[in-house]
């Protein structure tokens, strides 16, 4: 007989060594088949894929990261930010789960982006810790290189989709 500390409130043995709760989701059959290829236990498959995509408990992904794409050139990636999405001349381009490039409307200056981030931080409630952390980190990643003239904008090609 299993000890009560190894069981979730419903009486089953624990699958994870952290707080958990049941959820119900409807997924396409294709997704269910793909999850089965990761683990026969759907919950474990989902947890494993999320940890792989977003960074596990020991190495969570930072909300703002620099990724070197050429010698001496890095691109800024950010996690999703509802506050950044409010800037009308900025677009978050998702290139992987929770990894976005920042695209600015042509003619928008880097200084204008820095001011917009500062304005967002000024008007943001203290309780929004994760958004505040993301915006502070982004402002830091922009400010120092801007001041030393080591940040440039380059263009990304977008093709209008018909779907």
C-alpha positions in Angstrom: 0.0 0.0 0.0 1.4 3.4 -1.0 1.9 6.0 1.7 -0.5 9.0 1.8 2.3 11.4 1.1 2.9 9.8 -2.3 -0.7 10.3 -3.4 -2.6 13.3 -4.9 -5.9 14.2 -3.2 -7.7 11.9 -5.5 -5.8 8.8 -4.2 -3.6 8.2 -7.2 0.2 8.1 -6.9 1.9 11.4 -7.6 3.3 11.8 -11.2 5.3 14.9 -10.4 7.4 16.1 -7.4 5.6 19.4 -7.3 2.1 20.9 -6.9 -0.2 19.6 -9.6 -3.9 19.7 -10.4 -6.1 18.0 -13.0 -7.1 19.8 -16.2 -9.2 18.8 -19.1 -8.2 19.7 -22.7 -9.4 18.7 -26.1 -6.6 17.9 -28.5 -6.5 16.8 -32.1 -5.9 13.1 -32.7 -2.6 14.0 -34.5 -1.4 15.8 -31.4 -2.4 12.8 -29.2 -0.4 10.5 -31.4 2.6 12.8 -31.3 2.3 13.0 -27.5 2.3 9.2 -27.3 5.6 9.1 -29.1 7.1 11.2 -26.2 5.5 9.2 -23.4 2.5 6.9 -23.0 1.4 9.1 -20.1 -0.1 12.2 -21.7 0.6 14.4 -18.7 4.2 13.4 -18.5 4.6 14.0 -22.3 3.1 17.5 -22.1 5.2 18.4 -19.1 8.4 17.1 -20.8 7.7 19.0 -24.0 6.9 22.2 -22.1 10.1 21.9 -20.1 12.1 21.3 -23.3 10.5 24.2 -25.2 10.5 26.8 -22.3 13.2 25.6 -20.0 12.8 23.2 -17.2 12.6 24.0 -13.5 16.4 24.0 -13.2 17.0 26.2 -16.2 14.0 28.4 -17.0 14.3 30.5 -20.1 14.9 34.2 -19.5 12.2 36.6 -20.6 14.7 38.5 -22.7 17.7 36.8 -24.4 20.4 37.7 -26.9 21.2 35.0 -29.5 24.3 35.4 -31.6 23.3 34.9 -35.2 26.6 36.0 -36.8 30.0 36.8 -35.4 29.6 39.8 -33.2 25.8 40.2 -34.0 23.0 39.1 -31.8 19.3 39.2 -32.0 17.0 40.0 -29.1 14.3 37.4 -28.3 11.5 38.1 -25.8 8.8 36.1 -24.2 5.2 37.0 -25.0 4.3 40.4 -23.5 0.8 41.8 -23.5 2.2 45.2 -22.8 4.6 45.2 -25.8 1.6 44.2 -28.0 -0.1 47.4 -27.0 2.5 49.5 -28.9 0.9 50.1 -32.3 4.1 50.3 -34.3 5.7 47.1 -32.7 5.0 43.5 -33.7 6.1 40.4 -31.8 7.0 37.8 -34.3 6.8 34.3 -32.7 9.6 32.1 -34.1 9.3 29.4 -31.4 7.1 28.8 -28.4 7.5 31.9 -26.1 10.3 33.3 -28.3 9.5 36.4 -30.3 11.5 38.8 -32.4 10.6 42.4 -32.2 9.7 44.0 -35.4 9.2 47.8 -35.7 7.4 49.7 -38.4 9.9 51.1 -40.9 11.1 54.6 -39.8 10.7 53.9 -36.0 13.7 54.8 -34.1 15.4 52.7 -31.4 15.0 55.7 -29.0 11.3 55.7 -29.6 11.2 52.0 -28.5 13.2 52.8 -25.4 10.8 55.6 -24.5 7.8 53.5 -25.1 9.2 50.7 -22.8 9.9 53.3 -20.1 6.3 54.7 -20.5 4.9 51.2 -20.1 6.9 50.6 -17.0 5.8 53.9 -15.5 2.1 53.0 -15.9 2.3 49.4 -14.9 1.0 48.1 -11.6 3.8 46.8 -9.2 1.9 43.5 -9.1 2.7 42.6 -12.7 6.1 41.1 -11.8 6.8 39.0 -14.9 5.9 41.8 -17.3 7.9 44.3 -15.3 10.9 42.0 -15.3 10.6 41.5 -19.1 10.3 45.2 -19.9 13.2 46.1 -17.5 15.5 43.5 -19.1 14.5 44.6 -22.6 15.2 48.3 -21.7 18.6 47.3 -20.4 19.4 45.3 -23.5 18.5 48.3 -25.7 19.8 51.2 -23.6 23.5 50.4 -23.2 24.1 49.5 -26.8 22.1 52.5 -28.0 24.2 54.8 -25.9 27.4 53.3 -27.3 26.0 53.2 -30.8 26.3 49.4 -30.9 22.7 48.6 -31.8 21.3 48.7 -35.3 18.0 47.8 -37.0 17.9 45.5 -39.9 14.8 44.5 -41.9 12.9 41.2 -41.9 11.0 40.2 -45.0 7.3 39.5 -44.5 5.1 38.0 -47.2 1.4 38.6 -47.1 -0.4 35.3 -46.4 -3.7 34.3 -48.0 -4.8 32.1 -45.2 
